[in-house]
Amino acid sequence: MLTLSIDIILPAKIEQIGESVVYLACTNSYLKNKMKRMVTGIIIGVVAGLLLGLLIAFFISPSLMFREDRYSKDFETTVAKLESVIEARGWKTPVVHDLQATMKKFGKDVRSVKVLEICHPDHSYQILSQSDEKIVSSMMPCRISVYEKEDGSIWISRMNSGFLAKPMSPIIRKTMSAAAADVEEIIAEVMQE
């Protein structure tokens, strides 16, 4: 029985060494080494790309997760106007946290900060009535923060719950997006004055 062994021969170069001509060929082992280097390069490129993407996401995520607007009125007027618009739109404000007063109790002095916890029973019911959706109850109720920065300017901030809900279940995504839209309308109405 005749057995043949065939190596793949690729274009190669011919060199003359002394009086002999040597034909240098690329064989399977050459191809395997070349493929290993190529695969290694691809893996390094993919890992580097993922790391770069995560780094970029890390630095831009705060601006995606939170929204902040400067308001032209004084602190107390801003809080009062927010409370009025919240109530007029059918939302409730079960709690207002005065963080300046809280910090003062601990001997710390900070500028004015109030966090309004707001709730809309219809939105809340959509999540709290479903066992599998209660996981986001730790983000409830919605919160709007009013604070004074070092330069004396007044700001209104809130979490971008519509953005945060994108990867979640359809019920959570729909409900939190609707709640986020309502909060944006409330703030837009306050900002008009």
C-alpha positions, 0 to 999 in steps of 0.5 A: 500500500502506498501512503502519501503525505502532502504538505500545503506549499504556499508561494515561497522564495527561492534562495541561492546558497553557494552553488545550490538553489534552495526552495523555502516553502510554507508548510502546515506548521508555518500556517498553524503558527501564523493562525495562532498569532492572528487569533491571539491578535484578534483576542487582544483586540476584542479585550482591548475594545471591551475595556475601552468601551467599559471605560467610556461607559463608566465616565459617561454613565452619570450623565445618562443616569441623572438629569440636572437643571438650573432654576432661576428662583430661590430655594424655598420658592423652587421647593414650593413650586415643585410641591404645587405642580406635583399635587396638581398633576395627581402625584403625592409627596409622602416625604420631604427630606431636609438633608441640610437639617439632617446634616446639622444634627450631626454637626455638619454644615451644608447648603440647602438640599431637599429631596422630595419623594413623589409617588403616583398610585397608578404607576406604583400599582403597576409594579407593586402588584406583580411579584416579579416586578417588585425588585425595583421597589427600592427605586420607589418612590421617584425622587426629585432633589432641589439643592443650592450649589457653592455659587448660590445657584439653585438646581433640580435633579432626578434619576433618569428612571426611563433610561435605567428601565431599558434593560428591564421587563416590559412592565417595568420599562413601560411603567418607569418610562411613563413615570419618568415622562411625568416627572420631566413634565412636572419639572418643565412646568416648574421651569417655565416660570 
